[in-house]
Amino acid sequence: MDLTALETKINVKFNDRNLLQSALTHRSYLNENRKWPLPHNERLEFLGDAVLELITTEYLYRNFPNPEGELTNLRSALVNYKMLSEIAQGLGLDDFIMLSKGEAKDTGRARQVILANAIEALIGAIYIDAGFEVTRVFVNDNVITKLAGVLSAGKVLDPKSKFQELSQEKMGITPHYKVLAEWGPDHSKSFEVGVFVGDRQVAKGVGSSKQEAEISAAENGLKVQDL
């Protein structure tokens, strides 16, 4: 696959193209292509998630005098999977991600999570290949620039943060999440997560990642009339 067009789109030229290709390789692709020479993108995703959080956190710290809780909400609105998937789509990552035939047919939330994970893996790859400052520029250009829209649209509080505020206001308790069940193969798992206030399960949700299931559980929790 010729990645030159993607490098032009993201404005980053890789020294090691294998890093870029690996960032775009989903686990499911390896299951159908055993001879593929590169690893899937989960380790790069792990790294990229941390780098993304650091860059966004530092930016918010330097530019907003808000207290910690509000800064956390701002960061969550910027780096949640829905926002990251939109950014990935805008960069055209969907055309370059290596997926199994089954995964390639998925749409909706499952595809959003794949895209969000891919852009985190891409950030990890940029960091390894070009260093922190180049990565900072990429995050500023593609993620931080979404902040004005987030603020004007009133999307600062994600469902988990909203439910936490509601729980603390009504009960004086911070909710917690617990995986109730998981099923499916490693490359296509589903999770059921419960959100608890104290010992009581308030709601539950299902998703293709623990984060997605927690968000779903929080959304359902917000619909409960009586905590």
SEKE-270632 format. One line per 4 residues: for each residue x, y, z of N, C-alpha, C, O. Coordinates in Angstrom, 1 decimal. Atoms other than C-alpha are relative to their C-alpha. Layout:
BEGIN
X Y Z X Y Z X Y Z X Y Z; ...
END
This chain:
BEGIN
0.8 -1.2 0.0 0.0 0.0 0.0 0.9 1.2 0.0 1.8 1.4 0.8; -0.7 -1.2 0.1 1.3 3.4 -1.0 -0.5 1.0 1.1 -1.6 1.4 1.0; 0.4 -0.9 -1.1 1.3 5.6 2.1 0.3 1.5 -0.2 0.2 2.3 0.7; -0.4 -1.3 0.2 2.6 8.7 0.5 -1.1 1.0 0.1 -1.0 2.1 0.7
1.2 -0.9 -0.1 -0.9 10.3 0.2 -0.4 0.2 1.4 -0.7 1.4 1.7; 0.3 -0.2 -1.4 -1.5 9.7 3.9 1.0 0.9 0.7 0.7 1.8 1.4; -1.0 -0.8 -0.6 1.8 11.2 4.8 -0.2 1.5 -0.3 0.0 2.4 0.5; 0.3 -1.4 0.4 0.9 14.3 2.8 -1.2 0.6 0.8 -1.2 1.7 1.2
1.2 -0.4 -0.7 -2.5 14.4 4.5 0.3 0.4 1.4 -0.2 1.4 2.0; -0.3 -0.2 -1.4 -1.1 14.2 8.0 1.2 1.0 0.2 1.5 1.4 1.3; -1.1 -0.9 0.0 1.9 16.4 7.1 1.2 -0.5 0.9 1.8 0.2 1.6; -1.1 0.7 -0.7 4.4 13.9 8.6 0.6 -1.0 -1.0 -0.1 -1.8 -1.5
-0.7 0.9 0.8 7.0 12.1 6.5 0.8 -0.9 0.9 1.6 -0.5 1.7; -0.6 1.0 -0.9 8.1 8.9 8.2 1.4 -0.4 -0.5 1.6 -0.6 -1.7; -1.3 0.6 0.3 11.7 7.8 8.4 -0.1 -1.5 -0.1 0.5 -2.2 -1.0; 0.2 1.5 0.0 10.5 4.2 9.1 -1.5 -0.2 -0.4 -2.4 -0.1 0.5
1.4 0.2 0.5 7.4 3.5 7.0 -0.6 -1.2 0.7 -1.9 -1.3 0.8; 0.6 1.2 -0.6 7.0 0.2 8.8 -0.8 0.4 1.3 -1.8 -0.2 1.6; 0.8 -0.4 -1.2 5.9 2.1 11.9 -1.3 0.6 -0.4 -2.3 0.3 0.3; 1.3 -0.5 0.4 3.2 3.9 10.0 -0.9 -1.1 -0.4 -2.1 -1.1 -0.1
0.9 1.1 0.4 2.0 0.7 8.4 -0.5 -0.8 1.2 -1.6 -1.3 1.1; 0.4 0.8 -1.2 2.0 -1.1 11.8 -1.1 0.7 0.7 -2.0 0.1 1.2; 1.0 -0.7 -0.7 -0.1 1.7 13.2 -1.4 -0.1 -0.6 -2.4 0.1 0.0; 1.2 0.2 0.8 -2.7 1.0 10.5 -0.4 -1.4 -0.1 -1.4 -1.8 -0.8
0.3 1.5 0.1 -2.7 -2.8 11.0 -0.9 -0.4 1.2 -0.4 -0.4 2.4; 0.9 0.5 -1.0 -5.7 -4.0 13.0 0.3 -1.5 0.3 0.7 -2.3 -0.6; -0.3 1.4 -0.4 -5.3 -7.3 15.0 -0.8 -1.0 -1.0 -0.2 -2.0 -1.3; 0.7 0.9 0.8 -8.0 -8.9 12.8 0.6 -0.3 -1.3 0.5 -1.4 -1.8
-0.6 0.2 1.3 -6.0 -8.5 9.7 1.1 -1.1 0.1 1.2 -1.9 -0.9; -1.0 1.0 -0.2 -3.2 -10.7 11.1 -0.6 -1.4 0.0 0.0 -2.4 -0.4; 0.6 1.3 -0.1 -5.7 -13.5 11.7 -0.3 -0.6 -1.4 -0.3 -1.8 -1.5; 0.2 0.5 1.3 -6.4 -13.7 8.0 1.3 0.0 -0.9 1.3 -0.5 -2.0
-1.2 -0.1 0.8 -2.9 -12.9 6.8 1.2 -0.3 0.9 2.0 0.6 1.3; -1.0 0.4 -1.0 -0.5 -14.9 8.9 1.4 0.3 -0.4 2.3 0.4 0.5; -1.3 -0.3 0.4 2.5 -14.0 6.8 0.3 1.5 0.0 1.4 2.0 -0.4; -0.3 -1.5 -0.1 2.1 -10.2 7.3 1.1 0.2 0.9 1.1 -0.2 2.1
-1.2 -0.1 -0.8 5.5 -9.2 8.6 0.0 1.0 1.1 0.9 1.0 1.9; 0.1 -1.0 -1.0 4.4 -6.4 10.9 -0.9 -0.3 1.1 -1.9 -1.0 0.9; 0.9 0.2 -1.1 2.8 -6.4 14.3 -1.3 0.9 -0.1 -1.3 1.9 -0.9; 1.2 -0.8 0.0 -0.8 -5.1 14.9 0.3 1.3 0.8 1.4 1.4 1.4
-0.3 -1.4 -0.5 -1.2 -1.6 16.3 -0.3 0.2 1.5 -0.3 1.3 1.9; 0.4 -0.3 -1.4 -2.2 -2.2 19.9 1.1 0.5 0.9 0.8 1.3 1.8; -1.1 -0.6 -0.8 1.2 -1.5 21.4 0.2 1.5 -0.3 0.4 2.3 0.6; -0.2 -1.4 0.4 1.5 1.7 19.4 -1.2 0.8 0.6 -1.1 2.0 1.0
1.2 -0.7 -0.5 -2.1 2.6 20.5 0.2 0.3 1.5 -0.1 1.4 2.0; -0.2 -0.2 -1.5 -1.1 2.1 24.2 0.9 1.2 0.2 0.7 2.0 1.1; -0.9 -1.1 -0.1 1.8 4.5 23.7 -0.6 1.3 -0.4 -0.5 2.3 0.3; 0.6 -1.2 0.5 -0.1 7.0 21.6 -1.1 0.6 0.9 -1.2 1.8 1.0
1.0 -0.5 -1.0 -2.9 7.2 24.2 0.6 0.8 1.1 0.1 1.9 1.4; -0.7 -0.7 -1.0 -0.4 8.3 26.8 0.5 1.3 -0.5 0.5 2.4 0.2; -0.6 -1.2 0.6 1.3 10.8 24.5 -1.1 1.0 -0.3 -0.9 2.2 0.0; 1.1 -0.9 0.3 -2.0 12.3 23.4 -0.6 0.6 1.3 -0.8 1.8 1.3
0.5 -0.6 -1.3 -3.2 12.7 27.0 1.0 1.0 0.6 0.5 2.0 1.1; -1.0 -1.0 -0.5 0.1 14.4 28.0 -0.1 1.3 -0.8 -0.1 2.4 -0.2; 0.0 -1.2 0.8 0.0 16.9 25.1 -1.3 0.8 0.2 -1.2 2.0 0.4; 1.2 -0.8 -0.3 -3.7 17.8 25.6 -0.1 0.5 1.4 -0.6 1.6 1.6
0.0 -0.5 -1.3 -3.3 18.0 29.3 0.9 1.2 0.2 0.5 2.2 0.9; -0.9 -1.1 -0.2 -0.3 20.3 29.1 -0.6 1.3 -0.7 -0.6 2.4 -0.1; 0.7 -1.1 0.7 -2.2 22.5 26.5 -1.1 0.7 0.9 -1.1 1.9 1.1; 1.1 -0.5 -0.9 -5.2 22.8 28.8 0.5 0.7 1.2 0.0 1.7 1.7
-0.6 -0.6 -1.2 -3.1 23.5 31.8 0.5 1.4 -0.2 0.4 2.3 0.6; -0.7 -1.3 0.3 -1.2 26.3 30.1 -1.0 1.1 -0.5 -0.8 2.3 -0.4; 0.9 -0.9 0.6 -4.3 27.9 28.5 -1.3 0.2 0.7 -2.0 1.1 0.3; 1.3 -0.2 -0.7 -7.2 27.5 30.9 0.3 0.0 1.5 0.9 -0.9 2.0
-0.3 0.0 -1.4 -7.2 28.5 34.5 -1.1 -0.8 0.8 -1.1 -0.7 2.1; 1.0 0.8 -0.7 -10.1 26.1 35.3 0.5 -0.9 1.0 1.7 -1.3 0.9; -0.4 1.0 -1.0 -10.0 23.8 38.3 0.2 -1.4 -0.7 -0.3 -1.6 -1.8; -0.3 1.3 0.6 -8.9 20.2 37.8 -1.1 -0.8 -0.6 -1.0 -1.3 -1.7
1.1 0.7 0.5 -12.3 18.7 37.4 -0.5 0.5 -1.4 -0.8 -0.3 -2.3; 0.4 -0.6 1.2 -13.2 21.1 34.6 1.0 -0.3 -1.1 0.6 -0.6 -2.3; -1.0 0.3 1.0 -9.9 20.5 32.8 -0.1 -1.5 -0.4 0.1 -1.8 -1.6; 0.2 1.5 0.3 -10.6 16.7 33.0 -1.1 -0.1 -1.0 -1.0 -0.9 -1.9
1.1 0.1 0.9 -13.9 17.2 31.4 0.3 0.5 -1.4 -0.1 0.0 -2.4; -0.4 -0.6 1.3 -12.4 19.4 28.6 0.9 -1.1 -0.7 0.7 -1.3 -1.9; -0.9 1.0 0.6 -9.7 16.7 28.0 -0.9 -1.2 -0.5 -0.6 -1.7 -1.6; 0.9 1.1 0.4 -12.4 14.0 27.9 -0.8 0.3 -1.3 -0.9 -0.6 -2.1
0.8 -0.4 1.2 -14.4 15.9 25.3 0.9 0.0 -1.2 0.4 -0.2 -2.3; -0.9 -0.1 1.1 -11.3 16.2 23.1 0.5 -1.4 -0.4 0.7 -1.6 -1.6; -0.7 1.3 0.3 -9.9 12.6 23.3 -1.0 -1.2 0.2 -0.5 -2.4 0.2; 0.8 1.2 0.0 -13.0 10.4 23.6 -0.1 -0.7 -1.4 0.3 -0.1 -2.4
-0.1 0.7 1.3 -13.5 7.8 20.9 -0.8 0.6 -1.1 -0.4 0.4 -2.3; 0.8 -0.6 1.0 -16.2 9.6 19.1 0.7 1.2 -0.7 0.8 1.3 -1.9; -0.8 -1.1 0.6 -14.1 12.7 18.6 1.2 -0.5 -0.8 1.4 0.0 -1.9; -1.2 0.6 0.7 -11.0 10.7 17.7 -0.4 -0.7 -1.3 0.3 -0.6 -2.3
0.5 0.7 1.2 -13.0 8.7 15.2 -0.3 1.0 -1.1 0.0 0.8 -2.3; 0.3 -1.1 1.0 -14.2 11.9 13.5 1.3 0.6 -0.5 1.4 0.9 -1.7; -1.3 -0.5 0.4 -10.6 13.2 13.4 0.6 -1.0 -1.0 1.2 -0.6 -2.0; -0.5 1.0 0.8 -9.5 9.9 11.9 -0.7 -0.1 -1.4 0.0 -0.2 -2.4
0.7 0.0 1.3 -12.2 10.0 9.2 0.4 1.2 -0.8 0.5 1.1 -2.0; -0.4 -1.2 0.7 -11.2 13.6 8.4 1.3 -0.2 -0.7 1.6 0.4 -1.7; -1.3 0.2 0.5 -7.7 12.4 7.8 0.1 -1.1 -1.0 1.1 -1.4 -1.7; 0.1 1.1 1.0 -8.9 9.5 5.6 0.7 -1.3 0.5 1.0 -2.1 -0.4
-0.6 1.2 -0.5 -7.5 6.8 7.9 -0.8 -1.3 -0.4 -0.2 -2.3 -0.6; 0.8 1.1 0.4 -10.4 4.6 6.9 0.4 -0.7 -1.3 0.2 -1.9 -1.4; -0.4 0.6 1.3 -8.9 4.1 3.5 1.3 -0.8 0.1 1.7 -1.4 -0.8; -1.3 0.6 -0.1 -5.6 2.8 4.9 0.1 -1.1 1.1 1.0 -1.8 1.1
0.0 1.0 -1.1 -6.5 0.6 7.9 -0.1 -1.4 -0.6 -1.0 -1.6 -1.4; 0.0 1.3 0.5 -5.7 -3.0 7.3 -0.9 -0.8 1.0 -0.6 -1.0 2.2; 1.0 0.8 -0.8 -8.8 -5.1 8.5 -0.2 -1.3 -0.6 0.0 -1.5 -1.8; 0.5 1.2 0.5 -10.1 -8.5 8.2 -1.3 0.3 -0.9 -1.8 1.4 -0.8
1.2 -0.3 0.8 -13.0 -8.9 5.7 -1.2 0.2 0.8 -2.1 1.0 0.5; 1.1 -0.1 -0.9 -15.4 -9.3 8.5 0.0 1.4 0.7 -1.1 2.1 0.7; -0.1 -1.3 -0.7 -14.2 -6.2 10.4 -0.3 1.2 -1.0 -0.8 2.2 -0.7; 0.2 -1.0 1.0 -14.2 -4.2 7.1 -1.5 0.3 -0.3 -1.8 1.4 -0.7
1.5 -0.1 0.2 -18.0 -4.7 6.9 -0.7 0.7 1.2 -1.8 1.2 1.0; 0.6 -0.6 -1.2 -18.6 -3.3 10.4 -0.2 1.5 -0.2 0.6 2.2 -0.8; 0.2 -1.4 0.0 -20.1 0.1 10.8 -0.4 0.5 1.4 -0.4 -0.4 2.3; 0.5 -0.5 -1.3 -21.4 2.3 13.7 1.1 0.1 1.0 2.3 0.4 0.7
-0.9 -0.2 -1.1 -19.7 2.2 17.0 1.3 -0.8 -0.1 2.4 -0.4 0.2; -1.2 0.8 0.1 -17.4 -0.7 16.3 1.0 0.6 -1.0 2.2 0.6 -0.7; -0.9 -0.6 0.9 -15.9 1.1 13.3 0.6 1.3 0.7 1.8 1.6 0.5; -0.5 -1.2 -0.7 -15.6 4.3 15.4 1.1 -0.3 1.0 2.1 0.4 1.0
-1.0 0.4 -0.9 -13.6 2.5 18.0 1.3 -0.4 -0.7 2.4 0.0 -0.3; -1.1 0.4 0.8 -11.3 1.0 15.4 0.8 1.3 -0.5 2.0 1.3 -0.5; -0.6 -1.3 0.5 -10.7 4.5 13.9 0.7 0.8 1.2 1.8 1.3 1.0; -0.6 -0.7 -1.2 -10.1 6.0 17.4 1.3 -0.6 0.4 2.3 0.0 0.7
-1.2 0.8 -0.4 -7.6 3.3 18.2 1.1 0.2 -1.0 2.3 0.3 -0.6; -1.0 -0.2 1.0 -5.9 3.8 14.9 0.7 1.3 0.1 1.9 1.5 -0.1; -0.6 -1.3 -0.1 -5.3 7.5 15.4 0.9 0.1 1.2 1.9 0.7 1.2; -0.9 0.1 -1.2 -3.9 6.8 18.9 1.3 -0.7 -0.4 2.4 -0.3 0.0
-1.1 0.8 0.4 -1.6 4.2 17.3 0.9 0.9 -1.0 2.1 0.8 -0.9; -0.8 -0.9 0.9 -0.6 6.8 14.6 0.8 1.0 0.8 1.9 1.3 0.5; -0.7 -1.0 -0.9 0.3 9.3 17.4 1.2 -0.7 0.6 2.3 -0.1 0.7; -1.1 0.8 -0.6 2.4 6.6 19.0 1.1 -0.2 -1.0 2.3 -0.1 -0.7
-1.0 0.2 1.0 4.2 5.9 15.7 0.7 1.3 -0.3 1.9 1.3 -0.5; -0.7 -1.3 0.3 4.9 9.6 15.0 1.0 0.3 1.2 2.1 0.8 0.9; -0.9 -0.3 -1.1 6.3 9.9 18.5 1.3 -0.8 0.0 2.4 -0.3 0.2; -1.2 0.9 0.1 8.7 6.9 18.0 0.9 0.5 -1.1 2.1 0.5 -1.0
-0.8 -0.3 1.3 9.7 8.0 14.5 0.6 1.4 0.0 1.7 1.6 -0.4; -0.5 -1.4 0.1 10.0 11.8 14.9 0.2 0.8 1.2 0.7 1.9 1.2; -0.2 -0.7 -1.2 9.9 12.7 18.5 -1.1 0.8 0.5 -2.2 0.9 -0.2; 1.1 -0.6 -0.7 7.8 14.7 20.9 -0.5 1.3 -0.7 -1.7 1.5 -0.8
0.4 -1.3 0.5 7.8 18.1 19.2 -0.8 -0.2 -1.3 -1.8 0.5 -1.5; 0.8 0.2 1.2 6.6 16.8 15.8 -1.3 -0.6 0.4 -2.3 -0.3 -0.3; 1.2 0.5 -0.4 4.0 14.8 17.6 -0.9 1.1 0.6 -2.1 1.1 0.4; 0.7 -1.1 -0.6 2.9 17.9 19.5 -0.7 0.8 -1.1 -1.8 1.2 -1.0
0.6 -0.8 1.1 2.4 19.8 16.2 -1.1 -0.8 -0.6 -2.2 -0.2 -0.9; 1.1 0.8 0.6 0.3 16.9 14.8 -1.2 0.1 0.9 -2.3 0.2 0.4; 1.2 0.0 -0.9 -1.9 16.8 17.9 -0.6 1.4 0.1 -1.8 1.5 0.1; 0.5 -1.4 0.0 -2.2 20.6 18.0 -0.8 0.3 -1.3 -1.9 0.8 -1.2
0.7 -0.3 1.3 -3.2 20.7 14.3 -1.3 -0.8 -0.2 -2.2 -0.3 -0.8; 1.1 0.9 0.3 -5.6 17.8 14.4 -1.0 -0.3 1.2 -2.1 -0.7 0.9; 0.9 0.3 -1.1 -7.0 17.5 17.9 -0.3 1.3 0.8 -1.5 1.6 1.0; 0.2 -1.2 -0.8 -6.5 20.7 19.9 -0.9 1.0 -0.8 -1.6 1.8 -0.2
0.8 -1.0 0.8 -8.1 22.7 17.0 -1.5 -0.3 0.1 -2.3 0.5 -0.3; 1.5 0.3 -0.2 -11.4 20.9 17.8 -0.5 0.6 1.2 -1.7 0.5 1.5; 0.4 -0.4 -1.3 -11.5 22.5 21.2 -1.0 1.2 -0.1 -2.0 1.2 0.6; 1.0 -1.1 0.1 -13.3 25.7 20.0 -1.4 -0.5 -0.3 -2.4 0.0 0.2
1.2 0.6 0.4 -16.0 23.6 18.4 -0.7 -0.7 1.2 -1.9 -0.6 1.4; 0.5 0.7 -1.2 -16.4 21.5 21.6 -0.6 1.0 0.9 -1.7 0.8 1.5; 0.5 -1.0 -0.9 -16.8 24.6 23.7 -1.2 0.7 -0.5 -2.2 0.9 0.3; 1.1 -0.7 0.6 -19.2 26.4 21.4 -1.3 -0.9 0.0 -2.4 -0.4 0.0
1.2 1.0 0.1 -21.4 23.2 21.1 -0.4 -0.5 1.3 -1.4 -1.2 1.4; 0.4 0.4 -1.3 -21.5 22.7 24.8 0.2 -1.5 0.3 -0.5 -2.1 1.0; -0.2 1.4 -0.1 -20.0 19.2 24.6 1.1 -0.3 1.0 1.8 -1.4 0.9; -1.1 0.2 -1.0 -17.6 19.6 27.5 -0.1 -1.3 0.8 0.8 -2.0 1.0
0.2 1.2 -0.9 -19.1 16.9 29.7 -0.4 -1.2 -0.8 -1.4 -1.2 -1.5; 0.3 1.3 0.6 -19.0 13.4 28.3 -1.0 -0.7 0.9 -1.1 -0.3 2.1; 1.0 0.7 -0.8 -21.6 10.9 29.6 0.5 -0.5 1.3 -0.2 -0.4 2.3; -0.6 0.4 -1.3 -19.3 9.5 32.3 0.1 1.1 1.0 -0.2 1.0 2.1
-0.2 -1.2 -0.8 -18.5 12.9 33.6 -1.4 0.5 0.5 -1.6 0.9 1.6; 1.3 -0.5 -0.3 -22.2 13.9 33.5 -0.6 -0.9 1.1 -1.2 -0.4 2.1; 0.5 0.9 -1.0 -23.2 10.8 35.4 0.7 0.1 1.4 0.1 0.0 2.4; -0.7 -0.2 -1.3 -20.5 11.3 38.0 -0.5 1.2 0.7 -0.6 1.2 1.9
0.6 -1.3 -0.6 -21.7 14.9 38.6 -1.3 -0.3 0.6 -1.6 0.2 1.8; 1.3 0.3 -0.5 -25.2 13.6 39.0 0.0 -0.8 1.2 -0.7 -0.6 2.2; -0.1 1.0 -1.1 -24.3 10.8 41.3 0.6 0.7 1.3 0.1 0.5 2.4; -0.6 -0.7 -1.1 -22.1 13.1 43.5 -1.0 1.0 0.5 -1.1 1.3 1.8
0.9 -1.1 -0.4 -24.8 15.8 43.6 -1.2 -0.7 0.8 -1.6 -0.2 1.8; 1.2 0.6 -0.7 -27.7 13.4 44.6 0.4 -0.9 1.1 -0.3 -1.0 2.1; -0.4 1.1 -1.0 -25.8 10.7 46.6 1.2 0.3 0.7 1.5 -0.3 1.8; -1.3 -0.3 -0.7 -22.5 12.2 47.5 1.0 -1.2 -0.2 1.9 -1.3 0.6
-0.8 1.2 0.3 -20.9 9.1 45.9 0.5 0.0 -1.4 -0.2 0.4 -2.3; -0.6 0.1 1.3 -18.5 8.7 43.0 -0.3 -1.4 -0.6 0.0 -2.4 0.0; 0.4 1.3 0.5 -19.8 5.9 40.7 1.3 -0.7 -0.5 2.3 -0.1 -0.7; -1.1 0.8 0.5 -17.6 3.0 39.6 -0.5 -1.0 -1.0 -1.7 -1.2 -1.0
0.4 0.9 1.1 -17.6 0.6 36.7 0.6 -1.4 0.2 1.7 -1.5 0.7; -0.4 1.4 -0.1 -17.3 -3.2 36.6 -0.4 -0.8 -1.2 -1.5 -0.7 -1.7; 0.3 0.9 1.1 -17.0 -5.6 33.7 -0.9 -1.1 0.5 -0.5 -1.9 1.4; 0.9 1.1 -0.4 -20.0 -8.0 34.0 0.2 -1.2 -0.9 0.0 -2.3 -0.4
-0.1 1.1 1.0 -19.3 -10.1 30.9 0.9 0.4 -1.2 0.9 1.6 -1.5; -0.7 -0.3 1.3 -17.1 -10.3 27.8 -0.1 -1.3 -0.8 0.0 -2.4 -0.3; 0.1 1.1 0.9 -17.3 -12.5 24.8 0.5 0.3 -1.4 0.7 1.5 -1.7; -0.5 -0.2 1.3 -16.0 -13.0 21.3 1.5 -0.2 -0.1 2.1 -0.2 0.9
-1.5 0.2 0.2 -12.5 -13.5 19.8 0.7 1.2 0.3 0.2 2.3 0.4; -0.9 -1.1 -0.5 -9.6 -11.3 20.8 -0.1 1.2 -0.9 -0.1 2.3 -0.5; 0.0 -1.1 0.9 -9.9 -9.2 17.6 -1.3 0.6 -0.1 -1.5 1.7 -0.8; 1.3 -0.6 0.1 -13.6 -8.6 18.0 -0.8 -0.3 1.3 -1.9 -0.9 1.2
0.7 0.3 -1.3 -14.6 -8.7 21.7 -1.1 1.0 0.2 -1.2 2.1 -0.4; 1.0 -0.9 -0.5 -17.7 -7.3 23.2 0.0 -0.1 1.5 0.4 -1.1 2.1; -0.1 -0.1 -1.5 -18.0 -6.2 26.8 -1.4 0.6 0.5 -2.0 1.4 -0.1; 1.1 -0.5 -0.8 -20.9 -5.7 29.2 0.5 0.6 1.3 1.1 -0.1 2.1
-0.6 -0.7 -1.2 -20.1 -3.1 31.9 -1.2 0.5 0.8 -2.1 1.1 0.2; 1.0 -0.6 -0.9 -22.2 -2.1 34.9 0.5 1.2 0.7 1.7 1.3 1.0; -0.4 -1.2 -0.7 -22.1 1.3 36.5 -0.7 -0.1 1.4 -1.9 -0.3 1.5; 0.5 0.2 -1.4 -22.5 1.2 40.3 0.1 1.3 0.8 1.1 2.0 0.7
-0.1 -1.0 -1.0 -23.3 3.8 42.9 -0.1 -0.7 1.3 -1.1 -1.2 1.8; -0.1 0.9 -1.2 -22.1 2.3 46.1 0.0 -1.4 -0.4 0.7 -1.8 -1.3; 0.1 1.4 0.3 -23.1 -1.3 46.0 -1.1 -0.3 -1.0 -1.3 -1.5 -1.4; 1.2 0.2 0.9 -26.1 -0.8 43.7 0.3 0.3 -1.4 0.9 1.3 -1.8
-0.2 -0.1 1.4 -25.9 -1.4 40.0 -1.2 0.9 -0.5 -2.4 0.5 -0.4; 1.0 -1.0 0.5 -27.7 1.6 38.4 -0.4 -0.3 -1.5 -1.6 -0.2 -1.8; 0.3 0.3 1.4 -27.4 0.6 34.7 1.2 -0.8 -0.5 2.2 -1.0 0.1; -1.1 0.8 0.7 -25.3 -1.4 32.3 0.0 0.4 -1.5 -1.0 0.9 -2.0
-0.1 -0.3 1.5 -24.1 -1.0 28.7 0.9 -1.0 -0.6 1.7 -1.7 0.0; -0.8 0.9 0.8 -22.5 -3.0 26.0 0.8 0.8 -1.1 0.3 1.8 -1.6; -0.8 -0.7 1.1 -19.7 -2.0 23.6 1.1 -0.9 -0.4 1.4 -2.0 0.2; -1.1 0.8 0.5 -16.8 -3.3 21.6 1.4 0.3 0.7 2.4 -0.3 0.2
-1.1 -0.2 -0.8 -14.3 -2.0 24.1 -0.5 0.4 1.4 -1.7 0.7 1.6; 0.4 -0.3 -1.4 -14.4 -1.5 27.9 -0.4 1.5 0.1 -1.4 1.8 0.7; 0.4 -1.4 -0.1 -14.4 2.3 27.4 -1.3 0.3 -0.6 -2.1 1.0 -0.1; 1.3 -0.2 0.7 -17.3 2.2 24.9 -1.1 -0.5 0.9 -2.2 0.1 1.0
1.1 0.6 -0.9 -19.3 -0.1 27.3 -0.2 0.9 1.2 -1.4 1.0 1.7; 0.1 -0.9 -1.1 -18.6 2.3 30.2 -0.8 1.2 -0.4 -1.7 1.7 0.4; 0.8 -1.1 0.5 -19.9 5.2 28.1 -1.4 -0.3 -0.2 -2.3 0.5 0.2; 1.4 0.5 0.2 -23.0 3.2 27.2 -0.7 -0.1 1.3 -1.8 0.3 1.4
0.6 0.2 -1.3 -23.6 2.3 30.8 -0.3 1.4 0.7 -1.4 1.6 1.3; 0.2 -1.3 -0.5 -23.2 6.0 31.8 -1.2 0.7 -0.6 -2.0 1.3 0.0; 1.1 -0.6 0.7 -25.6 7.1 29.1 -1.4 -0.6 0.5 -2.3 0.1 0.7; 1.2 0.7 -0.6 -28.2 4.5 30.4 -0.2 0.5 1.4 -1.4 0.6 1.8
0.1 -0.4 -1.3 -27.5 5.6 33.9 -0.7 1.4 0.1 -1.4 1.7 1.0; 0.5 -1.3 0.0 -28.4 9.2 33.0 -1.6 0.0 -0.2 -2.3 1.0 0.1; 1.4 0.2 0.2 -31.9 7.9 32.0 -0.8 -0.5 1.2 -2.0 -0.4 1.2; 0.7 0.5 -1.2 -32.6 6.5 35.4 -0.6 1.1 0.8 0.1 2.1 1.1
0.7 -1.1 -0.6 -35.1 8.7 37.1 0.4 0.1 1.5 0.5 1.3 2.0; -0.3 -0.1 -1.4 -34.2 7.8 40.7 1.2 -0.8 0.4 1.3 -2.0 0.4; -1.2 0.6 -0.4 -30.7 7.2 41.8 -0.1 -0.6 1.4 0.8 -1.1 1.9
END
